[in-house]
Amino acid sequence: MIPGRQTRCWLAMSACLLAAATRAAPPSGEQLYDIACLSCHSLGDAADHRVGPPLGGLLNRKAAMVKDYRYSEALSASGWSWTLPTLLAWLSDPDTAIPNNAMNYVNPLTAGETQRLGEWLLQQP
């Protein structure tokens, strides 16, 4: 074997693997919902037995308005409506967005993933 050939082959193979990895599709909004929201929230529009309220029909809905769900005083008094900017602020850091709210959440997503999730959530009926 020619000296250095093994190294060149390894580098070429690594470059091919890296190129394949960067071509992989980013997670969809639905996949991000499954990662970040599903354990506490459903997608319908009626309160169920999960920890958080349902996330269906969010676009322009006033915050804390799902019937039969008990919200924190802070969220109820916020005057917020769910738009992309308010939802992204909420998803990024609920405690900074509305102090003293009841949502115990630390965002595991990147900023780009949070954006994709927010856009997807606002499209759900």
C-alpha positions in Angstrom: 0.0 0.0 0.0 1.3 3.5 -0.8 1.9 5.5 2.3 -0.8 8.0 3.0 -3.3 6.2 0.7 -5.2 4.9 3.7 -5.5 8.4 5.1 -6.7 9.8 1.8 -9.4 7.0 1.6 -10.5 7.7 5.1 -10.7 11.4 4.4 -12.7 10.8 1.2 -15.1 8.5 3.0 -15.5 11.0 5.9 -16.3 13.7 3.4 -19.0 11.5 1.7 -20.6 10.7 5.1 -20.6 14.4 6.1 -22.1 15.4 2.8 -24.9 12.8 3.2 -25.6 13.9 6.8 -26.0 17.6 5.7 -28.4 16.5 3.0 -30.7 14.8 5.5 -34.0 16.6 5.8 -34.4 18.6 9.0 -37.2 17.4 11.3 -40.7 18.4 10.2 -43.0 20.5 12.3 -44.9 17.4 13.3 -41.7 15.6 14.3 -40.7 18.7 16.4 -44.2 18.6 18.0 -43.7 15.0 18.9 -40.3 15.8 20.5 -41.2 19.0 22.3 -45.0 19.1 22.9 -46.8 15.7 22.6 -46.1 14.5 26.1 -48.2 17.4 27.6 -50.4 18.6 24.7 -52.9 17.3 22.2 -53.7 18.9 18.9 -57.5 19.1 19.2 -59.4 22.1 20.4 -61.1 20.6 23.5 -59.5 20.2 26.9 -58.4 16.6 27.6 -56.6 14.9 30.4 -53.1 16.0 29.5 -51.0 18.3 31.6 -51.3 21.2 29.1 -54.2 22.6 27.0 -54.7 21.4 23.4 -52.8 23.2 20.8 -55.2 23.0 17.8 -56.6 26.3 16.4 -53.9 28.5 17.9 -53.6 31.1 15.2 -55.0 34.4 16.6 -56.7 32.7 19.5 -56.5 34.6 22.7 -54.2 33.0 25.3 -55.9 31.1 28.1 -59.2 30.6 26.3 -59.7 26.8 26.0 -62.9 26.0 27.9 -62.5 23.7 30.9 -58.8 24.2 31.2 -57.3 26.0 34.2 -54.6 28.5 33.3 -52.2 30.5 35.4 -53.3 34.0 36.4 -50.3 35.3 34.6 -51.2 33.8 31.3 -54.9 34.7 31.8 -54.0 38.3 32.4 -51.4 38.6 29.6 -53.8 39.8 26.9 -51.8 37.7 24.4 -53.1 36.3 21.2 -51.2 33.5 19.6 -49.4 34.8 16.5 -46.0 33.7 15.3 -44.0 36.3 17.3 -45.9 35.6 20.6 -45.7 31.8 20.1 -42.0 32.0 19.3 -41.4 34.1 22.4 -43.4 31.6 24.5 -41.7 28.5 23.0 -38.2 30.0 23.4 -38.6 30.8 27.1 -42.1 30.8 28.7 -40.8 32.2 32.0 -39.2 35.3 30.3 -42.2 35.7 28.0 -44.8 35.7 30.8 -43.3 35.5 34.3 -45.2 33.4 36.8 -46.9 31.2 34.3 -47.6 27.6 35.0 -45.8 26.0 32.0 -42.8 24.1 33.2 -40.8 23.9 29.9 -37.2 24.1 28.8 -36.9 24.3 25.1 -34.7 21.5 23.7 -34.9 22.9 20.1 -32.6 25.1 18.1 -33.9 28.6 17.1 -34.6 27.2 13.5 -36.4 24.2 14.9 -38.5 26.4 17.2 -39.4 28.6 14.2 -40.5 25.6 12.2 -42.5 24.2 15.1 -44.2 27.5 15.7 -45.1 27.9 12.0 -46.5 24.3 12.0 -48.5 24.7 15.2 -50.2 27.8 13.9 -51.4 25.8 10.9 -53.1 23.1 12.9 -56.9 23.2 13.0 
